[in-house]
Amino acid sequence: ASNSLTGCVFPRSNYDIGGYMFQMAAAMRFISLPPNLNTFSNFMGKCDALKRLNIPNITGALSTLGGVGINIEKIYIPDSMEPGRYSSGDNRGFANNQFLKELRLPEGWKTLSSSFVANDNALEKLEFPSTVNKISSYAFNPTYGLKIIDFSKCTEVPTLQNINAFTNCFAEIWIPASLYDEWITATNWANVKNTFVAK
């Protein structure tokens, strides 16, 4: 992409966005995505000026948003996005967004992929929807600035694939009080039970 391009608005048409479309677009400040986007993956590495990305109710697949050098501070995904239209960030999720301060995931999001928010050290709190049911290896490894991981909306104990999900993460883990006894005895969770706060 051009280093002088500061913004991009897509018309209402079907698109597949991927393949490093905005790679190295250092001046890009905003990207307005169309609601009828088909696929959306790995397209904005090193967009150093980009601060915010609003994701509409896309019709296709949402994949990775990670990429070293992205200075984006907020990512918002609405509840209106139909569950199953995104791949739950399967390729390192939102990793390496070094300035990301706010990440809002919709109800229907189920999997926290491997290295989901790894190296997102500006994040201080993450609040997850009730539908999260799987946490993959290295999901929060490392997130040195993270203070609160909020699973208090969960209606079941998520599967924790490996205890290394929380290596180099020193956050409190908020869980629903009604599931506390089940949570501390679930596979792998006992290793981080000292960080639990019942809500």
C-alpha positions in Angstrom: 0.0 0.0 0.0 1.0 3.6 -0.5 2.8 5.3 2.4 0.8 8.5 1.6 -2.7 6.9 1.8 -4.5 8.3 4.9 -7.9 6.6 4.6 -9.9 4.0 2.8 -13.7 3.7 2.4 -15.1 0.7 0.7 -18.4 1.0 -1.2 -21.3 -1.4 -0.5 -20.2 -4.4 -2.5 -18.8 -7.8 -1.8 -15.1 -8.0 -1.0 -12.4 -10.4 0.1 -9.7 -8.4 2.0 -6.5 -10.2 2.8 -3.0 -10.8 1.6 -1.5 -7.8 3.3 -3.6 -5.3 1.4 -2.6 -2.4 3.7 0.8 -3.7 4.6 3.2 -0.8 5.3 0.5 1.9 4.8 2.2 4.0 7.5 0.0 7.1 7.1 -3.4 5.2 7.2 -5.6 6.7 9.9 -9.0 5.1 9.2 -10.4 2.1 7.4 -14.2 1.9 6.9 -15.2 -1.6 6.1 -18.4 -2.5 4.2 -21.1 -4.6 6.0 -21.1 -7.1 3.2 -17.5 -8.0 3.6 -16.9 -11.7 2.7 -13.5 -12.4 4.3 -11.2 -10.3 6.4 -7.7 -11.5 7.3 -4.1 -10.4 8.0 -4.5 -7.1 6.0 -3.0 -4.2 8.0 0.5 -5.0 9.3 2.6 -1.9 10.1 -0.3 0.6 9.8 1.5 2.8 12.3 -1.0 5.7 12.2 -4.2 3.6 12.5 -5.9 4.1 15.9 -9.3 2.6 15.7 -11.1 -0.1 13.7 -14.9 -0.6 13.8 -15.9 -3.9 12.4 -19.4 -3.9 10.9 -21.8 -6.9 10.8 -19.8 -8.6 8.1 -21.3 -11.6 6.2 -18.0 -13.5 5.8 -15.1 -14.7 7.9 -13.2 -12.6 10.3 -9.6 -13.8 10.8 -6.5 -12.4 12.3 -6.0 -8.7 13.1 -2.5 -9.1 14.5 0.7 -7.6 13.2 3.8 -6.0 14.7 3.8 -2.2 14.3 0.1 -1.6 14.4 -0.6 1.3 16.8 -4.4 0.7 16.9 -5.9 1.5 20.3 -9.5 0.2 20.0 -11.2 -2.7 18.2 -14.9 -3.0 18.4 -17.0 -5.9 17.1 -20.8 -5.6 17.5 -23.1 -8.2 19.0 -25.2 -8.0 15.8 -22.5 -9.9 14.0 -24.0 -13.4 13.5 -22.1 -16.1 15.5 -20.0 -18.2 13.2 -19.2 -15.4 10.8 -15.7 -15.0 12.3 -13.0 -17.5 12.9 -12.5 -16.4 16.5 -9.1 -14.9 15.5 -7.6 -18.3 14.8 -4.2 -17.0 13.5 -2.8 -15.4 16.7 -6.0 -13.4 17.2 -5.2 -9.9 18.2 -1.6 -10.4 19.0 1.2 -7.9 18.7 -1.1 -4.9 18.7 1.3 -3.1 21.0 -0.9 0.0 21.7 -4.3 -1.8 21.9 -6.1 -0.5 25.0 -9.7 -1.7 24.3 -10.9 -4.9 22.7 -14.6 -5.5 22.6 -15.7 -9.0 21.5 -19.3 -9.9 20.7 -21.6 -12.5 22.3 -21.1 -15.7 20.3 -17.3 -15.5 20.4 -16.2 -19.0 21.6 -12.5 -19.6 21.2 -9.5 -17.6 22.5 -6.9 -18.8 20.0 -3.2 -19.4 20.6 -1.4 -16.2 21.5 -4.8 -14.4 21.4 -3.6 -11.1 22.9 0.1 -11.9 23.2 2.4 -8.8 23.4 -0.6 -6.5 23.8 1.0 -4.9 26.8 -1.1 -1.7 26.8 -4.2 -3.8 27.6 -5.2 -3.5 31.3 -8.6 -5.2 31.3 -10.3 -7.7 29.1 -14.0 -8.5 29.5 -15.2 -11.6 27.7 -18.7 -12.5 26.6 -20.7 -15.4 28.2 -20.1 -17.7 25.2 -16.3 -18.1 25.6 -15.7 -21.9 26.1 -12.1 -22.6 25.1 -8.8 -20.9 25.9 -5.9 -22.1 23.8 -2.2 -22.3 24.6 -0.3 -19.0 25.2 -3.6 -17.0 24.9 -2.3 -14.3 27.3 1.4 -15.0 27.1 2.8 -12.5 27.5 0.6 -9.6 28.6 2.6 -7.8 31.2 0.2 -4.8 31.6 -3.0 -6.8 31.9 -4.6 -6.4 35.4 -8.0 -8.0 35.0 -9.3 -10.8 32.9 -13.1 -10.9 33.3 -14.9 -14.2 32.7 -17.7 -13.3 35.1 -20.3 -13.5 32.4 -19.4 -17.1 31.5 -22.2 -19.7 32.0 -19.8 -22.6 31.9 -16.1 -23.2 32.7 -14.0 -22.7 29.6 -11.7 -25.5 28.6 -8.1 -24.4 29.4 -5.9 -26.2 26.9 -2.6 -25.6 28.7 -1.5 -23.7 31.8 1.0 -21.8 29.6 -2.0 -19.7 28.5 -1.3 -17.5 31.6 2.5 -17.6 31.6 3.9 -14.0 31.9 0.4 -12.7 32.7 -0.1 -11.4 36.3 -3.8 -10.4 36.1 -6.6 -11.2 38.4 -9.0 -13.6 36.8 -12.7 -12.8 37.6 -15.0 -15.7 37.5 -18.7 -16.1 38.4 -19.2 -17.0 42.1 -21.8 -19.6 41.1 -19.1 -21.6 39.2 -16.2 -21.1 41.7 -16.1 -24.6 43.1 -16.3 -26.1 39.6 -13.8 -23.7 38.2 -11.0 -24.4 40.7 -11.2 -28.1 40.1 -11.4 -28.0 36.3 -8.5 -29.3 34.3 -5.5 -27.0 34.4 -7.4 -24.2 36.2 -6.1 -25.2 39.6 -2.7 -23.9 38.6 -3.9 -20.3 38.5 -6.6 -20.5 41.3 -4.7 -18.0 43.4 -5.5 -15.3 40.9 -9.3 -16.0 41.0 -11.7 -13.4 42.2 -15.3 -14.5 42.5 -17.9 -12.1 41.2 
